[in-house]
């Protein structure tokens, strides 16, 4: 954790953001109860990392560009870089990460990534924008990776929690291989209409990956307890992940799918990454509302 944690607040919510990674560090209700996972390393030290410029990992954690090989770690490097605090008010804060000599060792493109966190009443809105400042096409992916308490504070039992999608979700489910790459074989979808009853058995094979789901919104919580309404834009896929038995669940809108095991060579050919032309920008958002 940085010594310069940024705090923003509304009457209903308080959020803290660590400039290291521009990571949401805490989200609390008006009674001070934590809605976000606190990063206990006994389970997982993350809280809500920003994923850029890839989702999950590449085969052998590397790619080729202009005849050179680059090593790029799982989920990219943004989560392990210090962002500049660009602006701050009582209810919002904006952070910026720009390409430099260190990022170019892993990703030889001239980018700017800005992330803003804004509170309005019971809702937190997180927005991100990526710009290609270079002179060549820039392949990239962006994703949110927040971990919410499971169970949420409010008294409902862990086993009562569910995800309720905005639309019926009957499409195939994707999984990761043991190496963290996209398994080519689709799996049976455990969603019953619009409802996914959460249970540890769902995560024995790691993350559940909903490829291009119909929904762009869902609710997470339990009858008799609290619910979070979550929505996203600019992000085509959805990952849902935890470790079996862990007291959190990650709800992760992604801009691209992970690379498949047989992928190799140029980054743009490894999955469905966006490719920004010179000067182009792409925006993403995710909101969390306490119901």
Rosetta silent file (secondary structure, phi, psi, omega in degrees, C-alpha in Angstrom):
SEQUENCE: XXXXXXXXXXXXXXXXXXXXXXXXXXXXXXXXXXXXXXXXXXXXXXXXXXXXXXXXXXXXXXXXXXXXXXXXXXXXXXXXXXXXXXXXXXXXXXXXXXXXXXXXXXXXXXXXXXXXXXXXXXXXXXXXXXXXXXXXXXXXXXXXXXXXXXXXXXXXXXXXXXXXXXXXXXXXXXXXXXXXXXXXXXXXXXXXXXXXXXXXXXXXXXXXXXXXXXXXXXXXXXXXXXXXXXXXXXXXXXXXXXXXXXXXXXXXXXXXXXXXXXXXXXXXXXXXXXXXXXXXXXXXXXXXXXX
SCORE:     score description
SCORE:     0.000 S_00000001
   1 L     0.000  137.657  176.903    0.000    0.000    0.000 S_00000001
   2 L   -72.125  157.078  174.468    1.191    3.481   -0.835 S_00000001
   3 L   -80.285   -0.743 -173.802    1.621    6.105    1.879 S_00000001
   4 L  -119.203   44.625  178.621   -0.513    8.422   -0.247 S_00000001
   5 L   -57.927  134.922 -179.014   -3.895    6.702   -0.236 S_00000001
   6 E  -101.652  130.214 -179.183   -6.561    8.964   -1.756 S_00000001
   7 E  -113.818  132.671  173.414   -9.966    9.110   -0.058 S_00000001
   8 E  -128.227  158.687 -174.066  -13.217   10.242   -1.675 S_00000001
   9 E  -153.758  154.135  166.762  -16.678   10.160   -0.155 S_00000001
  10 L  -130.067  174.818  177.757  -20.407   10.637   -0.588 S_00000001
  11 L   -59.588  -27.240 -175.378  -23.051   10.460    2.155 S_00000001
  12 L  -100.076  -23.167 -173.486  -23.557    6.742    1.414 S_00000001
  13 E  -139.679  151.661  168.336  -20.073    5.490    0.474 S_00000001
  14 E  -126.335  133.109  178.094  -16.387    6.075    1.150 S_00000001
  15 E  -124.476  144.199  173.278  -13.747    4.890   -1.314 S_00000001
  16 E  -123.008  140.511 -178.560   -9.979    4.784   -1.017 S_00000001
  17 E  -128.705  133.122  176.409   -7.635    4.451   -3.981 S_00000001
  18 E   -93.264  122.586  177.493   -3.957    3.561   -3.925 S_00000001
  19 L   -59.411  -22.834  175.267   -1.981    5.459   -6.597 S_00000001
  20 E   -74.475  103.977 -175.676    0.216    2.371   -6.920 S_00000001
  21 L    87.685   -2.393 -171.872   -1.741    0.637   -9.650 S_00000001
  22 L    45.687   49.779 -173.057   -4.601    3.150   -9.323 S_00000001
  23 E   -98.245  126.955  170.920   -6.202    0.331   -7.358 S_00000001
  24 E   -56.993  121.278 -170.963   -9.447    0.682   -5.471 S_00000001
  25 E  -102.869  -28.447  178.862   -8.234   -0.035   -1.950 S_00000001
  26 E  -159.478  148.221  173.551  -11.434    0.129    0.086 S_00000001
  27 E  -142.315  116.715 -173.166  -15.151    0.683   -0.413 S_00000001
  28 E  -127.608  146.821  177.206  -17.254    1.169    2.722 S_00000001
  29 E   -80.865 -177.330 -174.825  -20.892    1.909    3.411 S_00000001
  30 L   -65.027  -19.999  177.608  -22.159    4.688    5.663 S_00000001
  31 L   -93.123    6.426  178.292  -21.695    2.436    8.708 S_00000001
  32 L    80.613   12.934 -178.647  -18.044    1.797    7.833 S_00000001
  33 L   -84.833  136.946 -176.209  -18.612   -1.801    6.719 S_00000001
  34 E   -77.244  128.687  172.793  -16.282   -3.107    4.020 S_00000001
  35 L   -98.482  -22.930 -178.094  -17.813   -4.079    0.674 S_00000001
  36 E  -101.850  146.419  175.064  -14.422   -4.714   -0.938 S_00000001
  37 L   -60.485  143.292 -174.032  -11.973   -7.490   -0.088 S_00000001
  38 L   -94.047    3.220  172.680   -9.096   -6.268    2.110 S_00000001
  39 L    80.283   31.363  176.774   -6.276   -8.152    0.367 S_00000001
  40 L   -63.525  116.517 -176.590   -5.308  -10.727    2.971 S_00000001
  41 L   -65.570  -12.720  174.905   -2.371  -12.558    1.312 S_00000001
  42 L   -61.444  -25.784  176.094   -3.423  -15.794    2.983 S_00000001
  43 L  -111.886  -57.331 -178.832   -6.011  -15.928    0.194 S_00000001
  44 L  -165.929  128.148 -174.485   -5.119  -13.246   -2.370 S_00000001
  45 L   -81.719  -10.459  178.079   -3.229   -9.987   -1.896 S_00000001
  46 L   -75.578  165.503  176.210   -5.123   -8.138   -4.630 S_00000001
  47 L  -129.827  -55.725  179.759   -8.168   -5.957   -4.069 S_00000001
  48 E  -159.756   59.864 -175.859   -9.234   -4.423   -7.375 S_00000001
  49 E   -65.977  151.512  171.120   -6.306   -4.298   -9.817 S_00000001
  50 E   -91.235  130.223 -177.273   -6.569   -2.687  -13.247 S_00000001
  51 E   -98.226  118.885 -179.894   -5.623   -5.113  -16.005 S_00000001
  52 E  -167.043  136.965    4.052   -3.577   -3.567  -18.841 S_00000001
  53 E   -98.166   14.618  175.849   -2.365   -4.183  -21.534 S_00000001
  54 L  -135.208  162.839  173.718   -3.404   -7.873  -21.449 S_00000001
  55 L  -108.471  132.012 -176.226   -5.954  -10.069  -19.690 S_00000001
  56 L    60.481 -132.412 -173.745   -4.584  -13.175  -17.952 S_00000001
  57 L  -133.810  169.356  176.405   -1.363  -14.359  -19.557 S_00000001
  58 L  -103.401  156.199  173.392    0.391  -15.073  -22.847 S_00000001
  59 H   -55.517  124.155 -176.772    1.994  -18.371  -23.850 S_00000001
  60 H    59.372   15.925  177.586    5.348  -18.390  -22.041 S_00000001
  61 H    56.935   39.411 -179.313    4.485  -14.819  -20.937 S_00000001
  62 E  -151.579  161.880  174.932    5.971  -13.345  -24.103 S_00000001
  63 E  -147.753  169.394 -178.111    5.197  -12.020  -27.573 S_00000001
  64 E  -115.273  136.513  176.054    7.065  -10.893  -30.669 S_00000001
  65 E  -143.543  124.849 -179.636    7.013   -7.397  -32.176 S_00000001
  66 L    51.315   40.519  176.234    9.142   -6.206  -35.084 S_00000001
  67 L    81.168   -1.046  179.181   11.395   -9.224  -34.693 S_00000001
  68 E  -108.111  149.129  177.602   12.018   -8.666  -30.974 S_00000001
  69 E  -101.494  133.570 -179.114   10.713  -10.781  -28.101 S_00000001
  70 E  -121.683  136.530  175.778    9.099   -9.056  -25.130 S_00000001
  71 E   -93.434  123.758 -177.505    8.314  -10.558  -21.725 S_00000001
  72 L  -132.093  116.566 -172.153    4.923   -9.428  -20.450 S_00000001
  73 L   -73.328  164.473  179.100    3.673  -10.706  -17.095 S_00000001
  74 L   -49.927  133.348  179.039    0.190  -11.966  -16.250 S_00000001
  75 L    63.790   10.187  178.122   -2.489   -9.232  -16.420 S_00000001
  76 E    77.988 -169.328 -170.513    0.115   -6.747  -17.634 S_00000001
  77 L  -110.097   -9.583 -174.462    2.065   -4.171  -15.667 S_00000001
  78 H   -58.708  -35.023 -177.097   -0.406   -1.378  -14.824 S_00000001
  79 H   -70.024  -11.359  179.666   -1.255   -2.972  -11.480 S_00000001
  80 H  -120.292   28.399  178.044    2.410   -2.726  -10.449 S_00000001
  81 L  -125.557  145.682  176.327    3.125    0.823  -11.577 S_00000001
  82 E   -78.185  126.339  175.723    2.766    4.124   -9.727 S_00000001
  83 L   -92.996  151.964  173.098    0.132    6.371  -11.316 S_00000001
  84 E   -83.567  134.030  172.608    0.222   10.156  -11.172 S_00000001
  85 E   -79.094  110.194 -175.049   -2.636   11.791   -9.278 S_00000001
  86 E   -84.818  -42.123 -179.098   -3.968   14.202  -11.907 S_00000001
  87 E  -155.163  154.601  179.866   -6.897   15.719  -10.017 S_00000001
  88 E  -150.516  136.370  171.474   -8.798   15.238   -6.784 S_00000001
  89 E  -133.116 -178.743 -176.340  -12.035   16.542   -5.288 S_00000001
  90 L   -63.704  -28.659 -173.914  -14.086   15.418   -2.309 S_00000001
  91 L  -119.343    8.180 -179.374  -16.043   12.919   -4.401 S_00000001
  92 E  -159.163  156.942  177.213  -13.672   12.004   -7.258 S_00000001
  93 E  -151.790  145.483 -177.498  -10.049   11.424   -8.196 S_00000001
  94 E  -127.760  138.572 -175.186   -8.249   10.873  -11.507 S_00000001
  95 E  -128.323  156.159 -174.451   -4.949    9.047  -12.091 S_00000001
  96 E  -141.289  135.966  173.094   -2.611    8.750  -15.065 S_00000001
  97 E  -127.957  128.370  179.726    0.006    6.277  -16.291 S_00000001
  98 E  -121.890  151.729  178.169    2.073    7.014  -19.397 S_00000001
  99 L   -57.328  141.455  175.083    4.573    4.911  -21.304 S_00000001
 100 L  -145.423 -171.954 -176.134    8.182    5.281  -20.206 S_00000001
 101 H   -61.249  -35.378 -179.079   11.468    3.445  -20.582 S_00000001
 102 H   -70.910  -45.515 -179.472   10.423    0.738  -18.123 S_00000001
 103 H   -65.300  -32.717 -178.333    7.050   -0.030  -19.717 S_00000001
 104 H   -69.453  -17.252  174.938    8.643   -0.158  -23.177 S_00000001
 105 H   -67.712  -27.627 -179.065   10.847   -3.043  -22.034 S_00000001
 106 H  -107.776  -20.893 -170.701    7.684   -5.168  -21.788 S_00000001
 107 L  -153.827   97.412 -167.238    5.329   -3.346  -24.169 S_00000001
 108 L   -82.376   47.890 -177.650    6.913   -1.225  -26.928 S_00000001
 109 L  -128.312  151.332 -176.257    3.983    1.126  -27.484 S_00000001
 110 L   -96.272  100.109 -173.928    3.396    4.767  -26.566 S_00000001
 111 E  -121.659  163.236  164.112    0.233    4.802  -24.463 S_00000001
 112 E  -131.916  130.563  175.155   -1.575    6.850  -21.849 S_00000001
 113 E  -118.572  120.621  175.784   -3.944    5.162  -19.401 S_00000001
 114 E  -116.445  139.727 -179.703   -6.172    7.362  -17.244 S_00000001
 115 E  -130.930  132.324  179.217   -8.483    6.043  -14.528 S_00000001
 116 E  -124.352  141.643  177.344  -11.115    8.023  -12.638 S_00000001
 117 E  -121.293  125.631 -176.719  -13.108    7.081   -9.536 S_00000001
 118 E  -137.070  135.674  177.890  -16.256    9.082   -8.763 S_00000001
 119 E  -108.614  136.676  173.094  -18.898    8.752   -6.043 S_00000001
 120 E  -142.015  106.445 -176.413  -22.486    9.960   -6.368 S_00000001
 121 L    58.373 -126.524 -177.434  -24.783    8.920   -3.546 S_00000001
 122 L   -87.740   15.072 -174.942  -24.724    5.105   -3.233 S_00000001
 123 E  -122.774  133.880  169.734  -22.811    4.573   -6.494 S_00000001
 124 E  -103.822  128.735  174.719  -19.131    4.341   -7.366 S_00000001
 125 E  -116.419  125.490  177.169  -18.284    4.777  -11.055 S_00000001
 126 E  -110.421  124.531  178.022  -14.855    3.746  -12.320 S_00000001
 127 E  -123.582  150.170  177.681  -13.856    4.903  -15.785 S_00000001
 128 E  -140.030  147.050  176.080  -10.700    4.291  -17.778 S_00000001
 129 E  -137.442  131.937  176.825   -9.425    5.605  -21.082 S_00000001
 130 E  -112.197  132.947  177.278   -6.508    4.308  -23.134 S_00000001
 131 E  -123.063  138.815  172.103   -4.897    6.440  -25.838 S_00000001
 132 E   -91.859  109.896  178.931   -2.364    5.422  -28.466 S_00000001
 133 L   -94.674    0.859 -176.566    0.149    8.273  -28.679 S_00000001
 134 L   -89.584 -170.637 -176.819    2.419    6.407  -31.057 S_00000001
 135 L  -109.745    7.704  179.570    2.708    6.176  -34.830 S_00000001
 136 L  -131.365  158.861  176.987    1.834    2.502  -35.216 S_00000001
 137 L   -57.381  142.676 -175.229   -1.217    0.382  -34.394 S_00000001
 138 E  -123.089  106.935  174.724   -1.308   -0.550  -30.709 S_00000001
 139 E   -76.981  139.020 -179.264   -2.875   -3.868  -29.605 S_00000001
 140 E  -164.158  162.197  171.665   -4.142   -3.809  -26.048 S_00000001
 141 E  -135.976  153.254  175.238   -6.750   -5.044  -23.605 S_00000001
 142 E  -134.815  146.616  175.885   -8.195   -3.497  -20.472 S_00000001
 143 E  -154.587  152.112  170.612  -10.169   -5.054  -17.635 S_00000001
 144 E   -95.947  150.822 -174.523  -11.472   -4.379  -14.137 S_00000001
 145 E  -143.910   49.529 -178.326  -10.800   -6.971  -11.392 S_00000001
 146 E   -76.508  143.250  177.058  -12.572   -5.916   -8.151 S_00000001
 147 E  -109.175  120.822 -179.501  -13.017   -8.459   -5.358 S_00000001
 148 E  -103.286  150.625  178.489  -16.178   -8.061   -3.280 S_00000001
 149 E   -58.748  134.913  173.658  -16.843   -9.527    0.138 S_00000001
 150 L  -134.587   98.276   13.793  -18.549  -12.895    0.035 S_00000001
 151 L   -84.360  155.556  171.787  -20.636  -12.731    2.117 S_00000001
 152 L   -70.074  152.204  175.055  -21.437   -9.040    1.914 S_00000001
 153 L   -63.642  141.986 -179.384  -21.997   -7.294    5.247 S_00000001
 154 L   141.727   -6.724  171.269  -25.662   -7.321    6.160 S_00000001
 155 L   103.241  -15.021 -179.333  -26.266  -10.666    7.799 S_00000001
 156 L   -75.111  145.889 -178.678  -27.054  -13.005    4.903 S_00000001
 157 L   -70.125  152.990  179.697  -25.209  -16.320    4.838 S_00000001
 158 H   -56.720  -43.288 -176.293  -22.423  -16.933    2.340 S_00000001
 159 H   -71.402   -9.456  178.042  -24.318  -19.827    0.745 S_00000001
 160 H   -87.048   -8.348 -174.644  -27.346  -17.576    0.137 S_00000001
 161 L   -77.633  148.350 -178.505  -25.426  -15.283   -2.229 S_00000001
 162 E  -149.296  166.047  168.515  -26.025  -15.271   -5.961 S_00000001
 163 E  -110.936  126.179  177.323  -25.377  -13.314   -9.124 S_00000001
 164 E  -111.260  109.920 -178.744  -28.527  -12.188  -10.939 S_00000001
 165 E   -76.134  154.345  177.984  -27.787  -11.212  -14.548 S_00000001
 166 L   -69.057  -30.531 -179.632  -29.791   -8.534  -16.343 S_00000001
 167 L  -125.561  160.632  173.655  -30.448  -10.949  -19.231 S_00000001
 168 L   -63.880  136.345 -177.505  -30.755  -14.710  -19.535 S_00000001
 169 L  -120.975   99.831 -177.263  -27.280  -16.209  -20.018 S_00000001
 170 L  -115.186    0.333 -178.158  -27.334  -19.498  -21.891 S_00000001
 171 L   -70.581  166.490 -178.706  -24.149  -19.236  -23.923 S_00000001
 172 L   -67.051  151.507  177.521  -21.170  -21.546  -23.411 S_00000001
 173 E   -97.953  144.715  175.691  -18.758  -20.993  -20.564 S_00000001
 174 E  -111.063  155.491  179.230  -14.987  -20.852  -21.098 S_00000001
 175 L  -132.487  169.349  176.748  -12.263  -21.965  -18.702 S_00000001
 176 E  -100.475  151.339  172.388   -8.501  -21.588  -18.327 S_00000001
 177 L   -77.334  174.762  177.779   -5.913  -24.312  -18.732 S_00000001
 178 L   -61.227  -23.372  178.873   -3.493  -25.198  -15.945 S_00000001
 179 L   -87.864    1.062  178.891   -1.083  -22.712  -17.567 S_00000001
 180 L    83.182   19.008  178.335   -3.607  -19.879  -17.315 S_00000001
 181 L  -105.676  164.459 -175.885   -4.451  -19.815  -21.032 S_00000001
 182 E   -72.981  123.085  176.220   -7.888  -20.051  -22.632 S_00000001
 183 L   -73.585  132.966 -177.215   -9.100  -23.631  -22.969 S_00000001
 184 L   -69.695  -23.807 -174.414  -10.504  -24.198  -26.455 S_00000001
 185 L   -85.263  122.031  175.060  -13.289  -26.476  -25.194 S_00000001
 186 L   -70.257  155.705 -179.153  -16.498  -24.711  -24.078 S_00000001
 187 E  -118.566  164.810  176.324  -18.146  -25.860  -20.850 S_00000001
 188 L   -65.049  140.551 -178.431  -21.706  -26.167  -19.650 S_00000001
 189 L   -87.596  123.242 -177.357  -23.151  -22.916  -18.391 S_00000001
 190 L   -84.368    0.592 -178.992  -24.284  -23.156  -14.719 S_00000001
 191 L   -72.573  131.928  177.042  -26.586  -20.103  -14.921 S_00000001
 192 E   -99.201   93.408 -174.714  -30.241  -20.965  -14.346 S_00000001
 193 L    71.692 -101.101  176.149  -31.996  -18.442  -16.576 S_00000001
 194 L  -114.107   -0.629 -171.284  -30.611  -15.228  -15.138 S_00000001
 195 E  -112.472  130.820  174.842  -29.487  -16.544  -11.731 S_00000001
 196 E  -116.127  106.798  176.094  -26.133  -18.028  -10.775 S_00000001
 197 E   -74.479  121.431 -175.413  -26.164  -19.508   -7.274 S_00000001
 198 L   -79.629  132.626  176.332  -22.632  -19.043   -5.947 S_00000001
 199 L  -153.183  153.064 -174.191  -20.873  -22.083   -4.513 S_00000001
 200 H   -61.161  -32.185 -177.171  -17.230  -23.050   -4.139 S_00000001
 201 H   -59.194  -26.241 -179.921  -17.492  -25.962   -6.577 S_00000001
 202 H   -62.819  -21.992 -170.674  -17.891  -23.474   -9.436 S_00000001
 203 H  -111.860   12.031  176.201  -14.290  -22.323   -8.978 S_00000001
 204 L   -61.419  -34.088  177.301  -12.410  -25.609   -8.724 S_00000001
 205 L   -95.395   29.639  178.318  -11.378  -25.038  -12.358 S_00000001
 206 L    74.744 -145.881 -171.446  -10.387  -21.420  -11.677 S_00000001
 207 L   -70.108  148.129  165.630  -12.317  -18.546  -13.269 S_00000001
 208 E   -92.643  128.874 -176.462  -15.634  -18.813  -15.050 S_00000001
 209 E  -117.199  113.937  177.082  -15.379  -16.857  -18.306 S_00000001
 210 E   -92.655  108.662 -177.744  -18.583  -15.670  -19.943 S_00000001
 211 L   -80.993  118.550  179.156  -17.723  -15.017  -23.574 S_00000001
 212 L    47.544   57.327  179.376  -19.700  -12.047  -24.939 S_00000001
 213 L   -62.836  155.292  177.360  -22.575  -12.353  -22.432 S_00000001
 214 L   -68.093  -29.867 -175.549  -25.898  -10.772  -23.301 S_00000001
 215 L   -82.049  146.820  167.127  -25.842   -8.822  -20.024 S_00000001
 216 L  -123.096   19.489  177.561  -23.999   -5.607  -19.336 S_00000001
 217 E  -158.543  154.974  176.798  -25.320   -5.476  -15.777 S_00000001
 218 E  -158.106  170.310  172.600  -25.919   -7.799  -12.846 S_00000001
 219 E  -123.267  140.065  177.399  -26.695   -7.835   -9.138 S_00000001
 220 E  -123.723  129.348  178.214  -24.591   -9.602   -6.513 S_00000001
 221 E   159.566 -153.493 -175.353  -25.875  -10.320   -3.042 S_00000001
 222 L  -148.769  142.132  172.342  -28.464  -12.289   -1.115 S_00000001
 223 L   -60.541  137.207 -176.374  -32.134  -12.075   -0.283 S_00000001
 224 L    85.364   -1.736  178.225  -32.447  -10.871    3.285 S_00000001
 225 L  -132.811 -152.162  179.837  -29.105   -9.036    2.992 S_00000001
 226 L   -95.770  157.049  175.426  -27.503   -6.354    0.831 S_00000001
 227 E  -127.917  145.636  168.934  -27.135   -6.300   -2.931 S_00000001
 228 E  -109.074  128.895  172.617  -24.644   -4.579   -5.200 S_00000001
 229 E   -96.329  123.880 -173.151  -25.850   -3.511   -8.651 S_00000001
 230 E  -123.457  132.761  178.335  -22.940   -3.669  -11.083 S_00000001
 231 E  -137.926  157.620 -178.910  -22.882   -2.416  -14.678 S_00000001
 232 E  -149.558  160.643  179.481  -20.173   -1.961  -17.292 S_00000001
 233 E  -145.624  147.079  178.767  -19.597   -0.526  -20.773 S_00000001
 234 L    79.826    9.188 -174.866  -16.947   -0.967  -23.452 S_00000001
 235 L  -132.088  117.401 -166.760  -16.037   -4.438  -22.164 S_00000001
 236 L   -82.827  -24.589 -170.368  -17.263   -7.474  -24.084 S_00000001
 237 E  -123.195  169.198 -178.055  -16.551  -10.366  -21.694 S_00000001
 238 E  -140.718  128.123  171.561  -16.954  -11.213  -18.024 S_00000001
 239 E  -106.851  141.772  173.788  -14.808  -13.218  -15.629 S_00000001
 240 E  -129.008  124.901 -169.896  -16.055  -14.439  -12.247 S_00000001
 241 E  -149.287  146.208  163.045  -13.394  -15.842   -9.941 S_00000001
 242 L  -158.910  176.105  168.294  -12.396  -16.791   -6.444 S_00000001
 243 L   -95.500  134.171 -178.638  -10.432  -19.488   -4.686 S_00000001
 244 L   -50.925  126.640 -179.412  -12.724  -22.168   -3.239 S_00000001
 245 L    92.428  -11.810 -176.802  -13.498  -21.218    0.353 S_00000001
 246 L   -72.072  151.152 -178.070  -12.212  -17.649    0.053 S_00000001
 247 L   -89.098   37.256  177.062  -14.297  -14.813    1.553 S_00000001
 248 E  -151.756  161.505  169.579  -14.478  -12.812   -1.697 S_00000001
 249 E  -139.673  134.110  179.452  -15.664  -13.109   -5.278 S_00000001
 250 E   -94.636  130.724  176.171  -14.226  -11.140   -8.198 S_00000001
 251 E  -116.830  109.918 -161.026  -16.621   -9.778  -10.816 S_00000001
 252 E  -126.432   96.027  170.172  -14.422   -8.781  -13.743 S_00000001
 253 E   -70.097  129.124 -176.182  -15.561   -7.114  -16.982 S_00000001
 254 E  -119.938  146.611  175.573  -12.845   -7.713  -19.587 S_00000001
 255 L   -83.478  -18.144  179.132  -12.129   -6.105  -22.934 S_00000001
 256 L  -148.687  164.655  172.806  -10.691   -9.275  -24.429 S_00000001
 257 L   -82.479  156.819  172.362  -10.448  -12.998  -23.867 S_00000001
 258 L   -62.371  160.659  176.997   -7.210  -14.575  -22.615 S_00000001
 259 L   -69.413  147.264  175.840   -4.801  -15.941  -25.195 S_00000001
 260 E   -84.857  161.103 -173.364   -5.253  -19.542  -26.282 S_00000001
 261 L   -60.512  -33.843 -175.997   -2.538  -22.139  -25.751 S_00000001
 262 L   -85.387   -0.716 -178.703   -1.615  -22.348  -29.427 S_00000001
 263 L   -69.283  147.262  176.339   -1.213  -18.579  -29.805 S_00000001
 264 L  -164.419  166.648  175.012    2.232  -17.222  -30.606 S_00000001
 265 L    89.157 -138.878 -176.110    3.977  -14.388  -32.376 S_00000001
 266 L   -63.589  147.178 -176.991    2.636  -10.809  -32.577 S_00000001
 267 H   -59.279  -42.097 -175.716    0.487   -9.612  -29.700 S_00000001
 268 H   -63.403  -17.833 -178.066   -2.445   -8.630  -31.938 S_00000001
 269 H   -96.753    1.844 -172.511   -2.777  -12.237  -33.134 S_00000001
 270 L   -89.705  -24.832  175.298   -2.965  -13.833  -29.680 S_00000001
 271 L  -162.336 -165.825 -177.164   -6.592  -13.031  -28.763 S_00000001
 272 L   -88.342   49.594  178.148   -9.347  -10.556  -29.569 S_00000001
 273 L   -63.914  151.303  169.299   -7.401   -7.538  -28.354 S_00000001
 274 E   -72.972  149.597  174.936   -8.452   -4.081  -29.472 S_00000001
 275 E  -123.567  110.167 -179.641   -6.052   -2.417  -31.901 S_00000001
 276 E   -90.577  129.912  173.816   -5.922    1.361  -31.542 S_00000001
 277 L   -75.138  168.893  179.158   -4.654    3.370  -34.475 S_00000001
 278 L   -53.637  128.056  179.462   -2.341    6.353  -33.959 S_00000001
 279 L    82.199   -9.671 -177.699   -4.113    8.946  -31.838 S_00000001
 280 L   -74.483  154.803  177.687   -7.128    6.734  -31.148 S_00000001
 281 E  -128.202  154.729  172.063   -8.710    6.373  -27.712 S_00000001
 282 E  -139.702  136.751 -175.422  -10.941    3.765  -26.122 S_00000001
 283 E  -114.759  150.134 -178.367  -13.024    4.223  -22.983 S_00000001
 284 E  -139.635  152.466  176.802  -14.304    1.697  -20.427 S_00000001
 285 E  -149.956  154.310  174.527  -16.495    1.966  -17.344 S_00000001
 286 E  -147.087  131.251  178.333  -17.778   -0.056  -14.404 S_00000001
 287 E  -119.976  148.484  178.765  -20.228    1.106  -11.760 S_00000001
 288 E  -131.495  118.187 -179.872  -21.075   -0.378   -8.366 S_00000001
 289 E  -117.555  131.859  177.812  -24.239    0.730   -6.571 S_00000001
 290 E   -85.179  116.332 -178.808  -25.191   -0.260   -3.056 S_00000001
 291 L   -93.538    0.000    0.000  -28.873   -1.211   -2.995 S_00000001
